[in-house]
Amino acid sequence: MEYNLADLFESVVDVVPDREALVYVDHPGTGAERRLTYAGLDAAANRIAHHLIDAGLRPGEQLGIHLYNGIEYLQTVLACLKARIVPVNVNYRYVEEELVYLYRDADLAALVFDAEFTERVAAAQPQTEKLRHLVRVGTPPEGAPALDCVEFAEAEAAASPERGFGPRSADDLFIIYTGGTTGMPKGVMWRQEDLFFAGLFGGDPSGEPVKRPEELAERVAAGGAGITFFPTPPLMHGTSTLTSFVAFNYGQRVVVHRKYVPEEVLRTIEKEKVSSVSLVGDAMLRPLIDALNGPLKGTDLSALFSLSSSGAIMSDTVRAQFQALAPNVLLLNNFGSSESGSNGRATDDSGPEKGFRLHVNERTQVVDPATHELVGVGEIGRLAQRGHVPLGYYNDPAKTAETFFRRGEERWVLLGDMATVDEEGIVTVLGRGSQCINTGGEKVYPEEVEQALKSHPDVYDALVAGVPDARWGNHVAAVVQLRAGADPLDLAAVQAHCRTRLAGYKVPRQLVLADRIQRSPSGKADYRWARSVAVSADAEAGA
């Protein structure tokens, strides 16, 4: 047995077959749900795996998963792993042109997609060369174009629930496409053994990684049930899928919703006695706070032990608001990326006063991006991780060469975040280098300014971008969404608030009030949108 994700999952199934593994709760308010034990999920994944093999999919070929959250998403991921087919996440927000790019870039041979995306898939498929097998989940909307595809339910019903697969390898691939903040999406190629240790904590996020593959099931057999994980962002983003696999490696239960509806999330936390919720930053936590202060006031959160964020930080202000409503819940700002897995967790004193400070794992360092040497205390460099890192970007040798490097015999990945390290080894993350604003020769990282803005009681959400400026090169622009019912803010009031928390050159010189801050479905910042809004507003003001 090797560190292969399908082998590891099956080893867990064999020791706790009757334990509940996966719960899907529909919403809003339909009451529809579906529950699978570990044996049930294993059999369901086997059926789809056999269907894909019978359809001619070969080990090493890529299959796109173009689905909302649901049983079928994780079932398909597991099916791919069992059949040694490479799963590829597809952003369901993509339109035809973006889908064509991803289908081609990933060399997709097959696609499993939700019926409501039929029109987009029908438009994109003829523009791809290798995509030959389609499986559709659900009933397409009336008037959807005809499409040569197999219905998921039929494929599942016709195939064997037994295993009967050939040997697998720790070198089998798992590809995570990441959009980042600029440019087209990139496919991060992980060996499954590397992903197990870097993204899944080696089977134990709170203790010692396993020392041999068989130890994972031994630990599950020796432990008990009782922990329920609830990844609320889309499974199409790596964080939620990896969170689900962390739970499976524990032999515990995963709950998923099709889409993020704050009130329904809270009802499920209460009903299913959820232990651990994962989300993405303030954009997902603020609506929970609003619901707890409004229609869901009094929701029983007594089973909830932790609430964690990855992909975007929970600001100090929003954390305090939630902590007042749920004082016994542990709030965790985790830090990681599609290219590194987990890097670390925010310190207790992380916040607007000291910055976003991390306890990092032993594999994470701050290096000079040009020389790849470790930086000195207080010097600015880029975060990097060594050891269990991806092989590179699929179909992109140039970007791979820019991002991945070797020191001696060890593989490293250079991440996008600028950072410093102090005498105690605490890393302070400054922000994405690509979003850094150079204003009058000073560097300003948007995340720091956003933290200050969101500490204002009338600010609901904010993004910060650089706008070309004849005097300063660029100036700091704040795009702000106010709280419902708040009085309008003007630039002077925002500047006065920020000056108590930021150096003068970091204080916004432009304020744009927006009805809504645009973010990705998982809550990640859309800085291209913010910059476009700010540049347009600046041009109108100067006209």
C-alpha positions as CSV (number, residue, x, y, z in Angstrom):
1,M,0.0,0.0,0.0
2,E,1.3,3.5,-0.9
3,Y,0.2,7.0,0.0
4,N,-2.5,7.0,-2.7
5,L,-5.7,8.8,-1.8
6,A,-8.0,6.1,-3.1
7,D,-6.0,3.4,-1.3
8,L,-6.2,5.4,1.9
9,F,-9.9,6.1,1.6
10,E,-10.6,2.4,1.0
11,S,-8.6,1.4,4.0
12,V,-10.8,3.7,6.1
13,V,-13.9,2.3,4.6
14,D,-12.8,-1.3,5.5
15,V,-12.6,-0.5,9.2
16,V,-15.7,1.8,9.6
17,P,-18.0,0.7,6.7
18,D,-21.3,1.5,8.6
19,R,-20.2,4.9,9.9
20,E,-21.9,7.9,8.3
21,A,-19.5,9.6,5.8
22,L,-21.4,12.2,3.8
23,V,-24.6,14.2,4.2
24,Y,-26.1,16.4,1.5
25,V,-28.7,18.9,2.7
26,D,-30.7,20.7,0.1
27,H,-32.0,24.2,0.6
28,P,-33.6,26.6,1.0
29,G,-36.1,25.0,3.3
30,T,-36.9,21.9,1.1
31,G,-35.9,19.4,3.7
32,A,-34.4,17.2,1.0
33,E,-31.3,15.3,2.1
34,R,-29.2,12.3,1.2
35,R,-26.9,10.3,3.5
36,L,-24.2,7.8,2.7
37,T,-22.2,5.6,5.0
38,Y,-18.5,4.9,4.2
39,A,-19.5,1.7,2.5
40,G,-22.3,3.4,0.6
41,L,-20.0,6.2,-0.6
42,D,-17.4,3.7,-1.6
43,A,-19.9,1.7,-3.6
44,A,-21.2,4.8,-5.3
45,A,-17.7,5.9,-6.3
46,N,-16.9,2.4,-7.6
47,R,-19.9,2.6,-9.9
48,I,-18.8,5.9,-11.5
49,A,-15.2,4.7,-11.7
50,H,-16.3,1.5,-13.6
51,H,-18.5,3.6,-15.9
52,L,-15.5,5.9,-16.8
53,I,-13.3,2.9,-17.4
54,D,-16.0,1.2,-19.6
55,A,-16.3,4.5,-21.5
56,G,-12.7,4.3,-22.5
57,L,-11.0,6.7,-20.0
58,R,-7.5,5.6,-19.4
59,P,-5.2,6.1,-16.3
60,G,-3.6,9.5,-16.5
61,E,-6.3,11.2,-18.6
62,Q,-8.0,14.3,-17.1
63,L,-11.7,14.6,-16.2
64,G,-13.3,17.9,-15.4
65,I,-15.8,18.3,-12.5
66,H,-18.2,21.1,-13.4
67,L,-20.6,20.8,-10.5
68,Y,-22.2,22.6,-7.6
69,N,-21.6,21.1,-4.2
70,G,-23.3,17.7,-3.7
71,I,-22.8,14.0,-3.2
72,E,-21.9,13.7,-6.9
73,Y,-18.9,16.0,-6.6
74,L,-17.0,14.0,-4.0
75,Q,-18.3,10.8,-5.5
76,T,-16.8,11.8,-8.8
77,V,-13.5,12.8,-7.3
78,L,-13.2,9.5,-5.5
79,A,-14.2,7.6,-8.7
80,C,-11.4,9.3,-10.6
81,L,-8.9,8.5,-7.9
82,K,-10.0,4.8,-7.9
83,A,-9.7,4.6,-11.7
84,R,-6.4,6.5,-11.8
85,I,-8.1,9.3,-13.8
86,V,-6.9,12.8,-12.9
87,P,-9.7,15.0,-11.4
88,V,-9.8,18.6,-12.5
89,N,-11.9,21.2,-10.8
90,V,-13.9,23.6,-13.1
91,N,-15.1,27.0,-11.9
92,Y,-18.9,27.0,-12.4
93,R,-18.8,30.7,-12.8
94,Y,-16.9,30.5,-16.0
95,V,-18.6,31.5,-19.3
96,E,-18.0,29.9,-22.7
97,E,-14.6,31.5,-23.5
98,E,-13.1,30.7,-20.1
99,L,-14.4,27.2,-20.2
100,V,-12.9,26.6,-23.6
101,Y,-9.6,27.8,-22.3
102,L,-9.7,25.5,-19.3
103,Y,-11.0,22.5,-21.2
104,R,-8.1,22.9,-23.7
105,D,-5.4,23.8,-21.2
106,A,-6.3,20.8,-19.0
107,D,-6.6,18.4,-22.0
108,L,-9.9,17.2,-20.6
109,A,-11.0,13.8,-22.0
110,A,-14.2,13.7,-20.0
111,L,-16.5,16.1,-18.1
112,V,-19.1,15.6,-15.3
113,F,-21.4,18.6,-15.2
114,D,-24.6,19.9,-13.6
115,A,-27.6,20.0,-16.0
116,E,-28.0,23.8,-15.6
117,F,-24.7,24.3,-17.3
118,T,-25.8,22.4,-20.4
119,E,-25.9,25.5,-22.6
120,R,-22.4,26.5,-21.7
121,V,-21.0,23.0,-22.1
122,A,-22.7,22.6,-25.5
123,A,-21.1,25.8,-26.7
124,A,-17.6,25.0,-25.4
125,Q,-17.3,21.4,-26.3
126,P,-17.1,21.7,-30.1
127,Q,-14.1,24.1,-29.6
128,T,-12.1,21.5,-27.7
129,E,-10.1,18.7,-29.4
130,K,-9.9,16.0,-26.7
131,L,-13.2,16.2,-24.7
132,R,-15.0,13.1,-25.8
133,H,-17.2,11.9,-22.9
134,L,-19.8,13.8,-21.1
135,V,-21.8,12.8,-18.0
136,R,-24.7,15.1,-16.9
137,V,-26.1,15.4,-13.3
138,G,-29.8,16.2,-13.1
139,T,-32.4,17.4,-15.6
140,P,-31.5,20.2,-18.0
141,P,-33.7,23.3,-18.0
142,E,-36.5,23.6,-20.6
143,G,-35.1,24.7,-24.0
144,A,-31.5,23.6,-23.3
145,P,-29.6,22.5,-26.4
146,A,-29.4,18.8,-27.3
147,L,-26.1,17.3,-26.1
148,D,-24.6,13.9,-26.6
149,C,-24.1,12.9,-23.0
150,V,-24.8,10.1,-20.5
151,E,-27.0,10.8,-17.5
152,F,-25.2,10.4,-14.2
153,A,-28.0,8.4,-12.6
154,E,-28.1,6.0,-15.5
155,A,-24.3,5.6,-15.5
156,E,-24.3,4.9,-11.8
157,A,-27.2,2.4,-11.9
158,A,-25.6,0.4,-14.7
159,A,-22.1,-0.1,-13.3
160,S,-20.7,-2.4,-10.6
161,P,-20.5,-1.3,-7.0
162,E,-17.5,-3.6,-6.4
163,R,-13.9,-2.5,-6.5
164,G,-11.8,-4.7,-8.7
165,F,-9.4,-2.0,-9.7
166,G,-5.7,-2.4,-10.5
167,P,-2.8,-1.2,-8.4
168,R,-2.3,2.5,-7.8
169,S,0.7,4.7,-7.1
170,A,1.7,7.5,-4.8
171,D,2.8,9.2,-8.1
172,D,-0.8,9.4,-9.4
173,L,-1.8,13.0,-10.0
174,F,-4.3,15.3,-8.5
175,I,-4.7,18.7,-10.4
176,I,-6.1,21.8,-8.7
177,Y,-6.9,24.7,-11.1
178,T,-6.4,28.0,-9.4
179,G,-7.5,31.3,-10.8
180,G,-5.3,33.5,-8.6
181,T,-5.8,37.2,-8.7
182,T,-4.4,37.8,-12.2
183,G,-4.2,36.0,-15.5
184,M,-5.8,32.8,-16.7
185,P,-6.2,29.7,-14.4
186,K,-3.3,27.4,-13.9
187,G,-3.4,23.7,-13.1
188,V,-1.3,22.8,-10.0
189,M,0.0,19.2,-10.4
190,W,0.3,17.3,-7.2
191,R,1.6,13.9,-6.6
192,Q,-0.9,12.3,-4.3
193,E,1.7,11.4,-1.7
194,D,2.8,15.1,-1.6
195,L,-0.8,16.3,-1.4
196,F,-1.5,13.9,1.5
197,F,1.3,15.4,3.6
198,A,1.1,19.0,2.5
199,G,-2.6,19.5,2.1
200,L,-4.1,16.8,4.3
201,F,-1.7,17.0,7.2
202,G,-0.4,13.5,6.7
203,G,-3.7,12.2,8.2
204,D,-3.6,14.2,11.4
205,P,-3.9,18.0,11.4
206,S,-3.6,18.3,15.2
207,G,-0.8,15.8,15.8
208,E,1.8,13.5,14.2
209,P,1.5,12.6,10.6
210,V,1.3,8.8,9.9
211,K,4.6,7.1,9.3
212,R,3.2,4.4,7.0
213,P,0.0,4.2,4.9
214,E,-1.6,1.4,6.9
215,E,-1.4,3.5,10.1
216,L,-4.2,5.8,8.9
217,A,-6.9,3.1,9.1
218,E,-5.4,1.8,12.4
219,R,-5.9,5.2,13.9
220,V,-9.5,5.4,12.6
221,A,-10.3,1.9,14.0
222,A,-8.9,2.9,17.4
223,G,-10.9,6.1,17.5
224,G,-14.6,6.9,17.4
225,A,-17.1,9.0,15.5
226,G,-18.6,12.3,16.6
227,I,-16.8,15.0,14.5
228,T,-18.8,16.7,11.7
229,F,-17.0,18.8,9.2
230,F,-18.9,21.4,7.2
231,P,-17.0,22.9,4.3
232,T,-19.3,25.8,3.2
233,P,-17.4,27.2,0.2
234,P,-17.7,25.6,-3.3
235,L,-16.0,22.2,-3.6
236,M,-14.6,23.5,-6.9
237,H,-12.1,25.4,-4.8
238,G,-9.3,23.2,-3.4
239,T,-9.9,24.2,0.3
240,S,-13.4,22.5,0.5
241,T,-12.4,19.3,-1.3
242,L,-9.3,19.0,0.8
243,T,-11.3,19.6,4.0
244,S,-13.6,16.8,3.0
245,F,-10.6,14.5,2.6
246,V,-9.2,15.5,5.9
247,A,-12.5,14.3,7.4
248,F,-12.4,11.1,5.5
249,N,-8.9,10.4,6.7
250,Y,-10.2,10.8,10.2
251,G,-13.2,8.5,9.5
252,Q,-15.5,11.3,10.4
253,R,-18.6,12.9,8.7
254,V,-18.8,15.6,6.1
255,V,-21.9,17.8,5.5
256,V,-22.3,19.8,2.3
257,H,-24.9,22.3,0.9
258,R,-25.4,23.0,-2.8
259,K,-24.9,26.7,-2.4
260,Y,-24.0,29.1,0.4
261,V,-27.2,30.4,2.1
262,P,-26.3,31.8,5.5
263,E,-29.6,31.1,7.2
264,E,-29.5,27.5,5.9
265,V,-25.9,27.1,7.0
266,L,-26.9,28.0,10.6
267,R,-29.9,25.7,10.5
268,T,-27.7,22.8,9.4
269,I,-25.0,23.6,12.1
270,E,-27.8,23.2,14.7
271,K,-29.6,20.2,13.2
272,E,-26.5,18.1,12.3
273,K,-24.5,19.2,15.4
274,V,-21.6,20.4,13.3
275,S,-18.2,20.5,15.0
276,S,-16.1,22.4,12.5
277,V,-17.1,24.9,9.8
278,S,-14.7,26.2,7.1
279,L,-15.4,29.3,5.1
280,V,-13.5,32.1,3.3
281,G,-13.0,35.4,5.2
282,D,-15.3,38.2,6.1
283,A,-17.4,37.8,3.0
284,M,-18.8,34.5,4.3
285,L,-18.7,35.2,8.0
286,R,-20.4,38.6,8.1
287,P,-23.7,37.2,6.7
288,L,-23.7,34.5,9.4
289,I,-23.3,37.3,12.0
290,D,-26.2,39.2,10.4
291,A,-28.4,36.1,10.5
292,L,-27.5,35.4,14.1
293,N,-28.4,39.0,15.0
294,G,-31.6,38.7,13.0
295,P,-33.8,35.8,11.8
296,L,-31.6,33.1,13.2
297,K,-31.1,34.6,16.6
298,G,-30.9,31.9,19.3
299,T,-29.5,29.2,17.0
300,D,-27.9,26.4,19.0
301,L,-24.2,26.5,18.3
302,S,-23.2,24.4,21.3
303,A,-21.7,21.6,19.2
304,L,-19.6,23.9,17.2
305,F,-16.0,23.7,18.3
306,S,-14.1,25.6,15.5
307,L,-14.7,28.0,12.6
308,S,-11.8,28.4,10.3
309,S,-11.0,30.5,7.3
310,S,-8.7,29.8,4.3
311,G,-8.2,31.8,1.2
312,A,-9.0,35.1,2.8
313,I,-8.5,36.3,6.4
314,M,-11.3,37.0,8.9
315,S,-10.6,40.6,10.0
316,D,-10.1,41.4,13.7
317,T,-13.4,43.4,13.8
318,V,-15.5,40.6,12.3
319,R,-13.9,38.0,14.4
320,A,-14.8,40.0,17.5
321,Q,-18.4,40.3,16.4
322,F,-18.8,36.6,15.9
323,Q,-17.0,35.8,19.2
324,A,-19.5,37.9,21.0
325,L,-22.3,35.7,19.7
326,A,-20.4,32.4,20.1
327,P,-17.8,32.9,22.8
328,N,-16.9,29.2,23.0
329,V,-16.1,28.7,19.3
330,L,-12.4,28.7,18.3
331,L,-11.8,31.1,15.4
332,L,-8.8,30.1,13.2
333,N,-7.3,32.1,10.3
334,N,-5.5,29.4,8.3
335,F,-3.0,30.2,5.6
336,G,-2.2,28.1,2.6
337,S,-2.6,28.0,-1.2
338,S,-3.2,25.6,-4.1
339,E,0.6,25.5,-4.6
340,S,1.6,24.8,-1.0
341,G,-1.3,23.1,0.9
342,S,-1.1,24.3,4.5
343,N,1.6,26.8,5.6
344,G,0.4,27.8,9.0
345,R,-2.1,29.6,11.2
346,A,-2.5,33.1,12.5
347,T,-1.1,34.1,15.9
348,D,-3.4,35.2,18.7
349,D,-2.2,38.8,18.3
350,S,-2.6,38.9,14.5
351,G,-4.6,41.9,13.5
352,P,-4.6,45.5,12.4
353,E,-2.1,46.6,15.0
354,K,0.7,44.1,14.3
355,G,-0.3,42.7,10.9
356,F,-1.2,39.2,9.7
357,R,1.2,37.1,11.8
358,L,1.7,33.4,11.3
359,H,3.0,30.4,13.1
360,V,4.3,28.6,10.1
361,N,5.2,24.9,9.7
362,E,8.8,23.7,9.5
363,R,8.6,23.5,5.7
364,T,7.7,27.2,5.2
365,Q,10.4,29.9,4.9
366,V,10.8,33.5,3.6
367,V,13.3,33.7,0.7
368,D,14.7,36.3,-1.6
369,P,12.7,35.7,-4.9
370,A,15.8,36.4,-7.0
371,T,18.4,34.3,-5.2
372,H,16.1,31.8,-3.4
373,E,18.3,32.4,-0.3
374,L,16.6,32.8,3.1
375,V,16.1,36.5,4.1
376,G,17.4,38.0,7.3
377,V,15.2,39.0,10.2
378,G,13.0,42.0,9.2
379,E,13.9,41.8,5.5
380,I,11.1,41.5,2.9
381,G,11.0,38.4,0.8
382,R,8.5,35.9,-0.6
383,L,7.0,32.9,1.2
384,A,8.2,29.6,0.0
385,Q,7.7,26.0,0.9
386,R,9.9,23.0,0.6
387,G,9.6,19.2,0.6
388,H,6.1,18.0,-0.3
389,V,5.3,20.5,-3.0
390,P,3.6,20.2,-6.5
391,L,5.5,19.1,-9.6
392,G,4.6,22.3,-11.4
393,Y,1.8,23.8,-13.5
394,Y,0.2,21.6,-16.1
395,N,1.0,22.6,-19.7
396,D,3.0,25.7,-18.5
397,P,6.7,25.1,-18.4
398,A,7.5,28.8,-18.3
399,K,5.4,29.5,-15.3
400,T,6.6,26.4,-13.7
401,A,10.2,27.5,-14.1
402,E,9.3,30.9,-12.4
403,T,7.6,29.4,-9.4
404,F,9.3,26.1,-8.6
405,F,13.0,25.6,-7.9
406,R,15.4,23.2,-6.3
407,R,17.9,23.8,-3.5
408,G,20.2,20.8,-3.6
409,E,18.0,17.7,-3.8
410,E,14.9,19.4,-2.3
411,R,12.0,20.8,-4.3
412,W,10.7,24.2,-3.4
413,V,7.7,26.4,-4.5
414,L,7.8,30.2,-4.5
415,L,4.5,31.6,-3.3
416,G,2.9,34.9,-4.3
417,D,2.8,36.5,-0.9
418,M,5.5,38.9,0.4
419,A,6.4,38.5,4.0
420,T,9.0,39.2,6.7
421,V,10.2,36.9,9.6
422,D,11.1,38.0,13.1
423,E,13.6,36.7,15.7
424,E,11.1,34.1,17.0
425,G,10.3,32.7,13.6
426,I,6.9,34.4,13.4
427,V,6.1,35.3,9.8
428,T,4.2,38.5,9.0
429,V,2.4,38.3,5.6
430,L,2.3,41.6,3.8
431,G,0.2,40.6,0.8
432,R,0.4,39.5,-2.8
433,G,3.3,41.0,-4.5
434,S,1.3,41.3,-7.7
435,Q,-1.2,43.6,-5.8
436,C,1.4,45.7,-4.0
437,I,0.8,49.5,-4.6
438,N,3.9,51.6,-5.2
439,T,2.9,55.1,-4.1
440,G,5.6,57.8,-4.0
441,G,8.2,55.0,-3.7
442,E,6.5,53.5,-0.7
443,K,5.0,50.0,-0.9
444,V,1.4,49.5,0.3
445,Y,-0.2,46.0,0.6
446,P,-3.9,46.1,0.1
447,E,-4.8,43.6,2.8
448,E,-3.4,45.8,5.5
449,V,-5.5,48.8,4.4
450,E,-8.6,46.6,4.1
451,Q,-8.2,45.5,7.7
452,A,-8.2,49.1,8.8
453,L,-11.2,50.0,6.7
454,K,-13.2,47.0,7.9
455,S,-12.6,48.1,11.5
456,H,-14.9,51.1,10.8
457,P,-18.4,50.3,12.2
458,D,-20.2,51.4,9.0
459,V,-18.0,49.4,6.6
460,Y,-19.4,46.0,5.6
461,D,-16.7,45.0,3.1
462,A,-13.8,46.7,1.3
463,L,-11.1,46.1,-1.3
464,V,-8.1,48.3,-2.0
465,A,-6.3,48.9,-5.3
466,G,-3.7,51.2,-6.9
467,V,-4.8,53.8,-9.4
468,P,-2.4,55.6,-11.7
469,D,-1.5,59.0,-10.3
470,A,0.5,61.8,-12.0
471,R,2.2,62.9,-8.8
472,W,2.6,59.6,-6.8
473,G,2.8,57.0,-9.6
474,N,-0.2,55.3,-8.0
475,H,-2.5,56.3,-5.2
476,V,-4.4,54.1,-2.8
477,A,-8.0,53.7,-3.6
478,A,-10.6,52.1,-1.4
479,V,-13.8,50.5,-2.8
480,V,-16.2,50.2,0.1
481,Q,-19.6,48.5,0.7
482,L,-21.4,50.1,3.6
483,R,-23.5,48.3,6.1
484,A,-27.3,48.3,5.4
485,G,-28.8,51.5,6.9
486,A,-25.4,53.2,7.5
487,D,-25.1,56.9,6.7
488,P,-22.9,57.7,3.7
489,L,-19.2,58.0,4.4
490,D,-17.0,60.6,2.8
491,L,-13.3,60.4,2.1
492,A,-12.3,62.7,5.0
493,A,-14.1,60.4,7.5
494,V,-12.4,57.3,6.1
495,Q,-9.0,59.0,6.1
496,A,-9.5,60.1,9.7
497,H,-10.4,56.6,10.8
498,C,-7.4,55.0,8.9
499,R,-4.9,57.5,10.2
500,T,-5.3,56.0,13.7
501,R,-4.2,52.6,12.4
502,L,-2.0,53.3,9.4
503,A,1.0,55.3,8.3
504,G,0.1,58.4,6.3
505,Y,1.2,57.0,2.9
506,K,-1.1,54.0,3.3
507,V,-4.2,56.0,3.9
508,P,-6.6,55.9,1.0
509,R,-6.6,59.0,-1.3
510,Q,-9.7,57.9,-3.1
511,L,-13.0,56.4,-1.9
512,V,-15.6,54.7,-4.1
513,L,-18.8,53.5,-2.5
514,A,-20.2,50.4,-4.2
515,D,-23.5,48.6,-3.7
516,R,-21.7,45.3,-3.4
517,I,-18.1,44.2,-3.3
518,Q,-17.5,41.7,-6.1
519,R,-15.7,38.5,-5.0
520,S,-15.4,34.9,-6.3
521,P,-18.0,32.3,-5.2
522,S,-15.6,31.3,-2.4
523,G,-15.2,34.9,-1.1
524,K,-11.7,35.6,-2.5
525,A,-11.0,39.2,-3.5
526,D,-11.5,40.3,-7.1
527,Y,-8.8,42.9,-7.4
528,R,-9.1,43.4,-11.1
529,W,-12.7,44.4,-10.6
530,A,-11.8,46.7,-7.7
531,R,-9.1,48.4,-9.7
532,S,-11.4,48.8,-12.7
533,V,-14.1,50.4,-10.5
534,A,-11.6,52.8,-8.9
535,V,-9.9,53.8,-12.2
536,S,-13.3,54.5,-13.8
537,A,-14.4,56.6,-10.8
538,D,-11.1,58.5,-10.9
539,A,-11.6,59.3,-14.6
540,E,-15.1,60.5,-14.1
541,A,-14.0,62.8,-11.2
542,G,-11.3,64.3,-13.4
543,A,-13.5,64.7,-16.5
